[in-house]
Amino acid sequence: MTDLSARVEPAAMEMPAHSPSVVLRSFVIGLTAFLTVVDLFATQAILPSLTRHYGVTPAAMGFAVNASTFGMAVAGLVVGFFSPRIDRRLGILLSLTLLAIPTSLLAAAPNLAVFAILRVGQGLFMASAFALTLAYLGEQCSAMDAGGAFAAYITGNVASNLIGRMISAAVADTFGLSWNFYLFAALNLAGALLVYVTIQRVRPMHVVTLTESPLAAIIAHWRNPRLRSAFGIGFCILFAFIGTFTFVNFVLVRPPLSLGMMDLGLVYFVFLPSVVTTLFAGKMATRIGTRPTIWAALGVAAIGLPLMLSRHLAEVLIGMVLVGVGTFFAQAAVTGFVGQAAGENRGVASGSYLACYFCGGLVGTAVLGRLFDSLGWTACVTGVGAALAVAALLTIGLRRLP
């Protein structure tokens, strides 16, 4: 391939909205996303079991599990910086293949420190594939088509949360923790195979060579107030999401809810509505604007927070549904905005956005984990609400694109 950070002619992948080609493309994009990030959140479903296995506190185990977000933040910056020199197909293919190595080694991690290091390694490869795919979509799709493509990719991300957690809980409960990681290593290799079969078949792109260096592009993006706001919103979204879906696991297995491991896996059907609703984020942002879309999504998530403080399982589950729907919808909208607002060097912009996004996950784990251990679930939920409020304020800076 040629230099894919260059500007792509808008007609590259413009298709009729409901053509079979678009449906197939959306499915492939979503499946690629699923196989890329399925490791990221699936391990959260077995947090209580891992906590018992390593004999540590919920905050310590949560931080180790979410250490992958540190690797993802670093990889997002590195990939963004070197994006003009990275062949998209080869980069994604290698990332997914190498991802299987730390994933399989987690099965034999002797202590929490090694476990955390391997999770960082997973994050490095996951984010490399994630960032390169987002850049690839931004470059291959026309402006009108990009929203749907990004929404399909985020929908695959949502599906990985649902199906990945269910698989993780079921396999760990039936065959043990080790086989859980071996299975996910196989899924990583399946993702590499999918990329090998599909990405090579896209039409050649028509590009205009850019002379701006990656460092200059990064500086230019951070000077753009719209992109700065988008980066901050991404930080807050994963901060809130991690805080909710990491520590709610411990609430669900404790009295009065007292769910077993298999029941905990089934709880993650709460992500099923998000799989459907996230597909419409691009269309809604196009119709009513990015800012109203994000504000509406954050409002839905905020409504779910008090419900998760209930002692009744049904109300907790409804709260989880609303937080999932809202945060994923907002993420899809802001991700599409970054791809359009960046204009030039979209790969660099995607890398910067993902670095901020995953930093939010790591900081959220540390801050909200301390709140959970010290002050309890109510304090943790309050922290999540504060992050959503900050994201809503930052959305003011996402002025309409020309």
Number of C-alpha atoms within 10 A of each C-alpha: 11 15 17 26 28 23 20 20 16 15 15 19 20 15 15 10 12 8 10 11 12 18 13 11 15 21 17 19 24 24 21 27 26 25 26 30 27 26 28 24 23 25 25 26 31 26 20 20 17 19 18 12 12 13 13 13 14 22 22 19 24 27 22 23 28 28 26 28 32 24 26 34 27 23 27 34 24 18 26 31 23 16 28 22 13 20 16 24 18 17 18 27 19 15 24 29 19 19 26 24 18 21 22 20 17 22 16 12 16 10 11 19 11 15 22 22 19 24 26 24 23 29 29 26 28 30 33 29 31 27 30 28 25 26 24 21 22 29 29 26 22 20 19 18 23 22 29 23 27 31 29 29 28 29 30 28 26 29 26 27 30 26 20 27 27 23 21 29 29 21 20 20 17 13 10 15 21 16 16 25 25 17 16 23 25 16 21 27 21 18 24 25 15 16 22 15 10 14 18 12 9 10 10 11 19 17 16 13 13 13 7 13 12 20 13 11 20 19 10 14 24 16 11 14 13 22 24 20 22 27 25 18 30 26 25 30 27 28 27 27 23 26 30 25 18 26 25 21 21 19 19 22 16 12 10 11 13 14 18 13 23 19 15 20 25 17 20 21 19 20 22 17 16 25 25 13 15 30 24 19 29 28 18 17 21 14 10 10 17 23 22 14 24 27 20 15 24 26 18 20 27 22 16 23 22 15 19 24 17 13 14 12 18 12 16 21 20 17 24 25 21 24 29 28 26 28 27 29 31 27 25 26 30 29 23 25 24 24 26 19 20 20 15 19 27 29 34 29 33 29 31 28 30 29 28 24 26 31 23 28 29 28 21 29 31 21 17 30 26 17 20 23 16 12 12 15 22 15 16 24 24 15 21 25 22 14 22 25 17 14 24 20 12 19 22 13 15 22 14 11 10 4
